[in-house]
């Protein structure tokens, strides 16, 4: 019978290394929030996604259920998947 070579486990009985330290997080506080749109015409990421979802729903109403793009579009809207929405909308020739 052969024994499989197992990796050696670290010895937990030894003293911890002196160099081991917890690093403080860089920055003065929590991570910055997404920037709200301040200039006219600029959309936040949430607004951009909502716009694509609205367009996707409108297109779903116009496409037959048997259409392959309609099925993908339905999944993209249901999942709120912006990357898939972008791909399907591009394939349908609709840009946002």
C-alpha positions in Angstrom: 0.0 0.0 0.0 1.4 3.4 -0.9 1.0 6.5 1.2 0.2 9.7 -0.6 2.4 12.6 0.2 0.5 15.3 2.1 1.7 18.8 2.4 3.2 19.5 5.9 1.0 21.5 8.2 2.4 24.5 9.9 3.4 24.1 13.5 1.0 26.1 15.6 2.9 25.6 18.8 5.6 28.0 17.7 5.6 31.7 18.7 4.0 34.1 16.2 6.4 36.0 13.9 7.3 39.4 15.2 6.8 40.9 11.7 3.2 39.9 11.6 1.0 43.0 12.0 -2.5 44.1 11.0 -2.4 46.8 8.4 -4.7 49.7 8.8 -7.1 50.5 5.9 -5.8 53.3 3.7 -8.0 56.4 3.6 -9.8 58.5 6.2 -13.1 56.7 6.2 -15.5 54.5 4.5 -15.3 54.0 0.7 -16.7 56.9 -1.3 -20.3 56.5 -2.5 -21.0 56.5 -6.2 -21.1 60.0 -7.5 -24.6 61.4 -8.1 -24.9 63.1 -11.5 -24.4 66.8 -11.1 -24.1 67.9 -14.7 -27.2 67.9 -16.9 -27.0 64.9 -19.3 -24.8 62.8 -17.0 -26.4 59.6 -15.7 -25.4 57.6 -12.6 -24.8 53.9 -13.1 -28.3 53.2 -11.6 -30.0 55.7 -13.9 -28.2 54.2 -16.9 -29.2 50.7 -16.0 -32.9 51.7 -15.5 -32.9 53.4 -18.9 -31.6 50.2 -20.5 -34.2 48.1 -18.6 -37.0 50.4 -19.9 -35.8 50.1 -23.5 -35.5 46.3 -23.0 -39.0 46.0 -21.8 -40.3 48.2 -24.7 -38.5 46.0 -27.2 -39.9 42.8 -25.5 -43.4 44.1 -26.2 -42.5 44.4 -29.9 -40.6 41.2 -30.5 -42.3 37.8 -30.9 -41.8 35.4 -28.0 -40.1 32.9 -30.4 -37.3 35.4 -31.3 -33.9 34.3 -29.9 -33.0 37.9 -29.0 -36.3 38.2 -27.1 -35.5 35.3 -24.9 -32.0 36.7 -24.1 -33.5 40.1 -23.6 -36.1 38.7 -21.2 -33.3 37.0 -19.1 -31.2 40.2 -19.1 -34.1 42.2 -17.8 -35.1 39.7 -15.2 -31.5 39.4 -13.9 -30.9 43.2 -14.3 -27.7 42.1 -16.1 -26.3 45.2 -17.7 -23.6 43.4 -19.7 -26.1 41.0 -21.2 -28.5 43.9 -21.9 -25.7 45.8 -23.7 -24.9 42.8 -25.8 -28.5 42.1 -26.8 -29.3 45.7 -27.4 -26.2 46.0 -29.6 -27.2 42.9 -31.6 -30.7 44.4 -32.1 -29.0 47.7 -33.3 -30.3 49.7 -30.3 -27.7 51.8 -28.6 -28.1 53.8 -25.4 
